[in-house]
């Protein structure tokens, strides 16, 4: 499926499914609406997939990894080699995302990229489209394998720098407002990071109305892959659980290419990385969790997947007032 | 174990265990502190139990149910009979707490009470102490059965009224500030509820320095049982996952009897029921979740238990930098 085909295949949510789900939720043995956002999640899952009484979906976290040559500018607390070392850690099962994915019964699929960006553009336009299409293909393959819920993850030393640049361009916020400490740079490192991004935006002038141009100028291969995964999942009517700041920046790219994507997104958590607030505001998403996370990899997405599973169990496994013989409200 | 024995048995947390847990968390393959509140949860679990590398604890939700005669005053949207009907629903496995407890692998233990309160005090002092001691005993039995993590739950049409009365007395906040819509009363019902509580406080004058007197005057049997469960769990060095407003009001009683209890408490979520904010502020607890829940039963506690399990898995299952051969920070 080409990128254009995926963009064209995304449809609005199923409003009949949404209404049906809400009707059932209101018949369950609990005060109306008293399971709050779990009820919203369940209804949204039905509206996205069109499955009226969905089985508990198999979930997969797709974690995209890529190098960022911008690390040469001293924007990260860790050396660039850590990206590849962490990919090995993912494959051996020792990383945070492995532990938390297993906790919610999700599998982890790791997709490494290989190219760098520094003082020249991050990639060519053809490379950006190819990376997006790899993401689309991975989403379609996962759905073909029976995955009903896709989580996004990232690994890339330097990628909060790229994400801050993307966020500044696509939200219109000042660089200093959307740039945080990433893996933990000190004040001098943070000032350097802001200066590097401001300089790159002045030099490359990414076009905010052309998300592919933004990827080309200041993106990263993992960010392009995640954006493609989102488009592919939406085209296949499967929800996407976002992780934190990097996958949020990728969602800005995806929503820029097809605004209907937003309806397929669930924000798992609000990251400590400060640019994430601007991302979620632009996407009009309210995060499920606020646990001071800033690891990435898909760790927050795992916790969000656990909540979707809980929500679907509420919808499909709780007794109704009739079934349980419980009196209804009198007041 | 008598109530006085339980109160005397509660000790401060193990600070050496806390330091050991933090040291290990800092060796795991992730930026320092980047799993935020999951790291805090894991360290606190170690400090509470003294287990340096704890197994994933078996968890139980203990849901206390009781009637409240104050429902005669028209303070609830549902008839009083629903309490007993819902106990049957719990036993048949069709309620929200059953579904969400199963989701996190926890068992549900249901403890029904039988007495009412209306225009006379809720119970005698002897009854209050007996209900507290039932809670202590249930906690000790659960720990003896191998339960490592206790969740609290409640069921009782009318019990947001009792909880609002307790919260007003023990936090000093005005009744109107801590009284919410419970199962969903309308504006007239809410005004009636506030008036009923204000009248009861004027008539009975519960002594805020004597938590047992507060239970006697405006409490409920399930609230006394939950308070006892908290004291018993703390005496046995086991953490207690609070649910929402009712179990929070019970925690105010427990903390009034033994302030060290607070260190053993984890607040699973912030309820929509408005008095809950005042409860958590008084207990100095920050809720893990904010999902617009207001069902009670222990449903929020279930979701919190899932996060504690995730946190302990992070502590005990993630690879360290040395084990994974990942480079450490350079900046």
Interface residues (C-beta under 8 A of the other chain):
Chain A: X28 X29 X30 X31 X32 X34 X35 X36 X37 X38 X74 X76 X77 X78 X79 X81 X82 X85 X86 X88 X89 X92 X94 X95 X96 X98 X99 X100 X102 X103 X182 X183 X184 X185 X186 X189 X272 X288 X289 X290 X291 X292 X293 X294 X295 X299 X302 X303 X306 X307 X309 X310 X313 X314 X317 X318 X319 X323 X324 X325 X326 X327 X328 X329 X330 X331
Chain B: X28 X29 X30 X31 X32 X34 X35 X36 X37 X38 X74 X76 X77 X78 X79 X81 X82 X85 X86 X88 X89 X92 X94 X95 X96 X98 X99 X100 X102 X103 X182 X183 X184 X185 X186 X189 X272 X288 X289 X290 X291 X292 X293 X294 X295 X299 X302 X303 X306 X307 X309 X310 X313 X314 X317 X318 X319 X323 X324 X325 X326 X327 X328 X329 X330 X331
